[in-house]
Amino acid sequence: MAQRPPARPGDSLEGVATPALCVDLDALERNIARMAAATTGIRLRPHAKSHKCPAIAQIQIAHGAVGICCQKTDEAAAFVAAGIRDVLVTNEIVARPKLARLAALAREATLGVLVDHPLAVAPLAQAAVEAGVTLEVYVEIDVGARRCGAAPGAAAAALAQAVADTPGLRLRGVHAYQGGAQHLRTPAERSAAIAAAARDVQATRVALAARGLPCDIVTGAGTGTWPLEQASGEWNELQPGSYMFMDADYARNAASPGDQRFEQSLFVLAAVMSVPSPGRAIVDAGLKAFSFDSGLPLVHAAPGRAYVKASDEHGELSIDPSVAAPRLDERVWLVPGHCDPTVNLYDWLVAYRGDRVVAVWPVAARGALG
C-alpha cells in the first residue's frame, strides 16, 4: 500500500507522523541558489535521481538549470508527466519495451539517452523512427569508474559515427562521469581522478573532430567533483545531484580551500519509542527507514547521542551519561548515510520552514526501477 502523507501544510513538526523524510526548505533553497551562482557560464543539469521529486526539479530549473538527469525510463516518465521538458537519461536503455516508452516520451519533451556499444544503435533508432521522433544521443565513455562506457578516443568516435549516420538519432556529444571519484576523501585524490578523466575526454574530442563529428556537449560531474570538471575546460555541462540535500558520506570528504559548501537539508525525522535502560534509547526508524550502504545515520544537532545499531523497525541510540535521557515521543533528526537510496524508500517529502510544514511533496519517481 502507498504510504499515507505524514503531515499537512501548516502542521507543526511535532505533529509529523514518524518516521518521515523531511527537508529544510530554507537550506534546500540556499543550496540550489549557491550551485546556480557557482556555475554561471556553464550548463547545469542536476541529477534528479537524488530527489526523485518534480517539485524540486522545478525549483532547480527556475534557478537556471537547463533540465534534469535521471537514470531510468520510469523516472523520466514521472518527470515528463509533471511538466519537465528536458530530460537526459544518463544510462544505456536496450530493452525494446523500454526503448518504445522512451521514444514515446520524446513526443512530449526533449529526451536524451546514452549509448556505449554499436549494437545498441539500431534498436534505439528503430524505436525513434517508429515513434516519429528524434532522440538525442550521447556516447558514454569510461573515464575511470569501470561501469558502463566505450573506450575513450577512437572507439568512442567510431560509435559516434554510427549514431550520426543513423536516422532518428541526433548526436549531441559525450557523457563522461567519474562516479568513483565522488567519495574519494582527499582533494588530491579527487583532483588526480578528474585530471585523468579530462585526458580521456580530450582524446575523445580530438577523435571526433578528426571525423568531422560535432561534440556540442560534454556532460558529467557530481557533487564531489564538479568544480574540477568546471575548471578543466573539457566539460560544458555539469550533473551534480546530492548537493541540494547532502548526506553523512559526503560530509566525510575533506574539502579544498575555497570549496563551495552546501548545507545538510535532508533528514529522517524519528521519534523515541522506548528508553529501556540508562544510556540507551530506541527510535522508530530502523533498516526500513534508511539506506545503510554508506553506514549508519548521524544524529543531527544533539551532542552526546549516536545512532549505533538498527533492526527492521528499530534504531538504537547510545546516550552519553553527561546528557539528559530523551523523553518518550521526543523527535530525533537523523542524517542519512546516503541520500539517494534513502529518498527511494519514501512516497512523501515533508518540506518545512522553522517549526512548520510548508508543503508535502510526492516523491513521484520513487521505485522507478524500469
C-alpha positions in Angstrom: 0.0 0.0 0.0 1.1 3.6 -0.6 2.3 5.5 2.4 -0.2 8.0 3.8 1.0 11.6 3.9 2.8 12.1 7.2 1.7 15.7 7.6 -0.3 18.5 6.1 0.8 22.1 5.3 0.5 24.2 8.4 1.2 21.3 10.8 3.8 21.7 13.4 6.9 19.5 13.2 5.8 17.9 16.4 2.7 16.7 14.6 4.6 14.9 11.7 4.0 11.2 11.8 7.3 9.4 12.1 9.5 8.1 10.5 9.2 10.8 7.9 11.5 12.1 5.2 11.9 15.9 5.8 13.7 18.7 4.0 14.6 22.1 5.5 13.2 24.3 2.7 15.4 27.3 3.6 18.6 25.2 3.4 17.4 23.5 0.3 16.8 26.8 -1.5 20.1 28.2 -0.3 21.9 25.1 -1.7 20.2 25.4 -5.1 20.9 29.1 -5.3 24.6 28.6 -4.4 25.1 26.0 -7.1 23.3 28.1 -9.6 25.6 31.1 -8.8 28.7 29.0 -8.8 28.0 27.5 -12.2 27.1 30.7 -14.1 28.5 30.4 -17.6 28.3 26.6 -17.8 25.2 24.4 -18.3 23.8 22.9 -15.2 21.7 19.8 -15.5 21.1 18.5 -11.9 20.7 14.8 -11.4 17.2 14.1 -10.2 17.9 10.5 -9.1 18.9 12.1 -5.8 15.5 13.7 -5.1 13.0 11.9 -7.5 10.7 14.9 -6.8 9.3 17.1 -9.6 8.7 20.0 -7.2 12.5 20.1 -6.5 13.3 19.8 -10.2 11.1 22.8 -10.9 12.9 24.9 -8.3 16.2 23.9 -9.9 15.0 24.9 -13.4 13.6 28.2 -12.0 17.2 28.9 -10.8 18.6 28.4 -14.4 19.1 24.6 -14.8 18.7 23.6 -18.4 16.8 20.4 -17.5 17.5 17.4 -15.4 19.1 14.0 -15.5 17.6 10.7 -14.3 18.7 7.1 -14.6 15.6 5.1 -15.6 12.9 5.3 -18.2 10.3 5.2 -15.4 12.0 8.1 -13.7 11.9 10.1 -17.0 8.2 9.3 -17.4 7.4 10.6 -13.9 9.2 13.9 -14.6 7.8 14.4 -18.0 4.3 13.8 -16.6 5.0 16.6 -14.1 5.9 19.0 -16.9 9.7 18.8 -17.0 10.5 19.3 -20.7 14.3 18.4 -21.0 15.4 15.1 -19.6 18.7 13.2 -20.1 18.6 9.5 -19.1 22.2 9.0 -18.1 22.1 5.3 -18.8 22.0 2.8 -21.5 18.5 1.7 -22.4 18.4 -1.5 -24.5 15.2 -3.5 -23.8 12.8 -2.9 -26.6 9.7 -2.1 -24.4 11.8 0.5 -22.6 13.0 1.9 -25.8 9.5 2.2 -27.1 8.4 4.0 -23.9 11.4 6.3 -24.1 10.7 7.3 -27.7 7.0 7.9 -26.8 8.2 10.4 -24.1 10.2 12.2 -26.7 6.8 13.4 -28.2 6.3 15.5 -25.1 9.9 16.5 -24.1 13.4 16.7 -25.3 14.8 13.2 -24.4 18.5 12.3 -24.3 20.0 8.8 -23.8 23.4 7.2 -23.7 25.0 4.5 -25.9 28.3 2.7 -25.3 28.1 -0.2 -27.8 27.5 -0.3 -31.6 24.8 -3.0 -31.2 22.7 -0.5 -29.2 22.4 2.0 -32.0 19.9 0.2 -34.4 17.3 -0.7 -31.8 17.4 2.8 -30.4 16.9 4.3 -33.9 14.1 1.9 -34.7 12.2 2.9 -31.6 12.7 6.6 -32.5 11.6 6.2 -36.2 8.5 4.1 -35.2 7.5 6.9 -32.7 8.2 9.6 -35.2 10.7 11.4 -33.0 14.4 12.2 -32.8 16.3 11.1 -29.8 19.3 13.0 -28.6 22.2 10.6 -28.1 25.4 10.9 -26.1 28.3 8.5 -26.4 29.3 7.4 -22.9 33.0 6.9 -22.3 34.5 5.1 -19.4 36.6 7.8 -17.6 37.7 5.5 -14.7 34.5 4.4 -13.0 34.7 1.0 -14.7 31.0 0.8 -15.1 29.4 1.5 -18.5 31.2 3.3 -21.3 33.0 2.9 -24.5 36.8 3.2 -24.6 37.8 6.9 -24.9 39.3 8.1 -28.2 39.0 6.1 -31.4 36.5 3.6 -30.3 34.1 6.2 -28.9 34.5 8.2 -32.1 33.6 5.2 -34.2 30.5 4.7 -32.1 29.6 8.4 -32.5 29.9 8.0 -36.3 27.4 5.2 -36.2 25.0 7.4 -34.2 25.5 10.4 -36.6 24.8 8.2 -39.6 21.6 6.7 -38.3 18.1 8.2 -38.9 16.1 9.0 -35.8 19.1 9.9 -33.7 20.9 13.2 -33.2 24.5 13.0 -31.9 24.8 15.6 -29.1 28.1 14.8 -27.6 29.9 12.8 -24.9 28.9 11.6 -21.4 31.9 11.4 -19.1 31.0 10.8 -15.4 33.6 9.6 -13.0 31.3 8.2 -10.3 34.2 6.6 -8.4 35.8 9.9 -7.7 32.8 11.5 -5.9 33.6 10.0 -2.5 37.4 9.9 -2.7 38.2 11.5 0.6 41.1 13.9 -0.1 41.2 16.8 -2.6 44.4 15.4 -4.1 42.7 12.0 -4.9 39.7 13.7 -6.4 41.9 16.1 -8.4 44.0 13.2 -9.8 40.9 11.2 -10.8 39.3 14.1 -12.7 42.6 15.1 -14.4 42.8 11.5 -15.8 39.1 11.7 -16.9 39.8 15.1 -18.6 42.6 13.5 -20.6 40.1 10.8 -21.8 37.6 13.5 -22.7 40.2 15.4 -24.6 41.3 12.3 -26.5 37.7 11.6 -27.5 37.0 15.2 -28.6 40.1 15.0 -30.8 39.0 11.7 -32.3 35.5 13.1 -33.0 37.0 16.2 -34.6 39.2 14.1 -36.9 36.0 12.5 -38.2 34.3 15.9 -38.6 31.7 15.0 -35.9 30.1 17.5 -33.6 30.6 17.4 -29.9 28.3 20.2 -28.7 28.1 18.9 -25.1 30.4 17.1 -22.8 28.3 16.3 -19.8 29.1 14.7 -16.4 30.4 15.6 -12.9 28.9 15.1 -9.5 28.6 16.7 -6.1 32.0 15.6 -5.0 34.0 16.9 -8.0 32.0 19.4 -10.1 34.4 22.3 -9.5 37.2 20.2 -11.1 35.2 19.4 -14.2 34.2 23.0 -14.4 37.8 24.3 -14.1 39.2 21.8 -16.6 37.6 23.4 -19.7 36.7 19.9 -21.1 33.1 19.8 -19.7 30.5 22.3 -20.6 27.6 20.7 -18.7 27.5 19.6 -15.1 25.3 17.0 -13.4 25.6 17.3 -9.6 22.7 15.7 -7.7 23.2 15.4 -4.0 24.3 19.0 -3.4 20.8 20.2 -2.6 20.4 17.5 0.2 23.9 16.3 1.2 24.4 13.3 3.5 26.7 11.8 6.0 29.0 10.2 3.5 29.6 13.5 1.6 30.4 15.1 4.9 33.3 12.7 5.2 35.1 14.2 2.2 37.8 16.6 3.1 37.2 20.0 1.4 39.7 22.1 -0.6 40.3 25.7 0.5 37.6 27.8 -1.2 35.3 24.9 -2.0 31.6 25.8 -2.2 29.9 24.5 1.0 26.4 23.0 0.9 24.2 22.6 4.0 22.6 19.4 5.2 18.9 19.9 4.3 17.6 16.3 4.2 16.7 14.4 7.4 14.7 11.4 8.5 12.6 12.5 11.4 12.2 9.8 14.0 10.6 9.5 17.4 11.8 7.9 20.7 9.6 4.9 21.3 11.5 3.4 24.3 14.1 4.3 26.9 14.8 0.7 28.2 17.9 1.5 30.3 20.3 4.3 31.2 22.4 5.2 28.2 20.1 3.7 25.6 17.1 4.9 23.6 15.1 3.3 20.8 13.7 5.3 17.9 11.1 4.2 15.3 13.5 4.4 12.3 15.5 1.3 11.5 16.6 -0.7 8.5 13.5 0.1 6.5 13.8 3.9 7.0 17.4 4.4 5.6 19.8 3.1 3.1 22.8 1.7 5.1 25.2 1.2 2.2 27.2 4.2 3.4 27.0 3.5 7.1 24.7 4.4 9.9 22.8 7.7 10.1 24.1 10.5 12.2 22.1 12.2 15.0 21.8 15.8 14.0 22.5 18.7 16.4 22.4 16.5 19.5 25.8 16.1 21.1 26.1 13.0 23.2 23.7 11.0 21.2 24.8 8.5 18.5 22.9 6.0 16.3 24.7 2.7 16.9 22.5 -0.2 15.7 19.5 -1.0 13.6 16.9 -3.7 13.1 14.0 -3.7 10.8 11.8 -1.1 12.6 14.1 0.0 15.5 17.1 2.2 15.8 19.3 2.2 18.9 20.8 5.4 20.2 23.6 5.5 22.7 23.2 8.3 25.2 26.2 9.8 26.9 25.8 10.0 30.7 26.6 13.7 30.6 23.4 14.5 28.6 19.8 14.1 29.6 17.9 11.0 28.6 15.4 11.6 25.9 11.7 11.6 26.7 9.2 9.2 25.1 8.0 10.5 21.7 10.8 13.1 21.5 11.7 13.9 17.9 15.2 13.0 16.7 16.6 14.3 13.5 18.8 11.8 11.6 21.1 12.4 8.7 21.1 9.6 6.2 24.4 8.0 5.2 23.4 8.1 1.5 20.6 10.4 0.4 19.7 8.9 -3.0 18.5 5.4 -1.9 17.1 6.7 1.3 14.8 9.0 -0.7 13.6 6.0 -2.7 12.1 4.5 0.5 9.5 7.3 0.9 6.4 8.3 -1.0 6.3 11.8 0.5 8.8 14.6 1.3 7.8 17.0 4.1 9.1 20.5 3.3 9.3 22.7 6.4 10.4 26.2 7.4 11.2 26.8 11.1 8.8 24.6 13.0 6.0 24.5 10.4 5.3 22.2 7.5 5.1 24.3 4.2 4.4 21.5 1.7 4.2 17.7 1.4 5.6 16.8 -2.0 5.1 13.4 -3.7 8.4 11.6 -4.4 6.9 10.8 -7.8 9.8 8.8 -9.2 10.1 6.6 -6.1 10.5 2.9 -7.0 11.1 3.8 -10.7 13.4 0.9 -11.4 12.5 0.2 -15.1 
